Amino acid sequence: MTAPAPVRRRPAMVAVGAAGLLALMMVFGLGSGPSHGAETSARAGGPETAVLSLTVTNLASGQGTVYVAIYDRADRFLDPEAKRAAAQVSARQGQVTIRVPGLPPGRYAVAAYHDENDNGRFDQGLLGVPLEGFGFTRDPAVVPTRPSFDDAAIPVTAPETRQTLRMRYAL
């Protein structure tokens, strides 16, 4: 008779992941994005600009607001002061689409969260465990460390680039 395989536990990895995600969300800065009256905000682009059309899927409810932050520099990814553009839209269960006009063609990484209780911030529990949905373009892993710009970066070309971002509600 063979011994049963050992049970694999990941408490240390979850704690590291949660702490890493807490650090990630502290620099996320999405709750301090555009005011609730604004749908999008972007710095002025050059003569040729693109529209980034983001379909955010897997939304657990139609309550609250979905915020996105768009970054164009790897060395400033997730720095709330370095967002190239930000947008928000009222949540709808299932999916929403957010259009961000005025982006110069280039490489961008997008971070998002679902502020279900509409308090203007990303809520976290013990050890920074997310209490609200979050996601990134290209859906990179977030455990044991936060994603990098390269993990989430997508090419944006004129006249329009369409991309899907999956909302997650747990690590």
Helices and strands as residue ranges (DSSP letters): H 11-28, E 40-42, E 50-59, E 65-71, G 74-76, G 80-82, E 85-90, E 94-103, E 106-115, G 126-128, E 133-136, H 149-152, E 153-156, E 160-166
